[in-house]
Amino acid sequence: MNKEQQREYPAVIVVTTTSGKEEAGAIARAAVERRLAACVHIDRICSVYFWEGVVQEDTEYRLLMKTTEAACNALTDLIAEMHSYEVPGIYRLPIVGGNESYLDWVRENTGGIGAGMERP
């Protein structure tokens, strides 16, 4: 995104799924400890998907990571590095509005400490 879009969407949600609760927790903790995400929600879900020519159905754990556009690349790299899937789904959704106090909190707590990023 360009700088104008960053101002329009100052916070984003990065989403991924894992096969297990431990892996989800490890990714969530690492993201928050490194300040690449202000908060991560972990939900147990059922996923139906097409893989290797067959429809699969599995229990997965979905991570919803509240962060900033500036931290997305470092967060995506962290997830890919820690993820056990051959092709992890990692995508981001812009937050187009919400409680400004909460969005301020997300921005204040996402600075990439220890990940080579400066505070926003």
WOSUL-V477247 format. One record per backbone hydrogen bond with DSSP energy under -1.0 kcal/mol. NH is the residue of the N-H (numbers start at 1). CO is the residue of the C=O. Records with the same first field share a line. If there is no record, write none. Layout:
# WOSUL-V477247
NH = CO ; CO
This chain:
# WOSUL-V477247
6 = 2
7 = 3
8 = 4
9 = 5
12 = 67
13 = 93
14 = 65
15 = 91
16 = 63
18 = 61
24 = 20
25 = 21
26 = 22
27 = 23
28 = 24
29 = 25
30 = 26
31 = 27
32 = 28
33 = 29
34 = 30
35 = 32
36 = 31
37 = 31
38 = 66
41 = 64
43 = 62
45 = 60
47 = 58
49 = 56
51 = 54
54 = 51
56 = 49
58 = 47
60 = 45
61 = 18
62 = 43
63 = 16
64 = 41
65 = 14
66 = 39
67 = 12
72 = 69
75 = 71
76 = 72
77 = 73
78 = 74
79 = 75
80 = 76
81 = 77
82 = 78
83 = 79
91 = 15
93 = 13
95 = 11
103 = 99
104 = 100
105 = 101
106 = 102
107 = 103
108 = 104
109 = 105
110 = 107
112 = 35
115 = 112
117 = 112
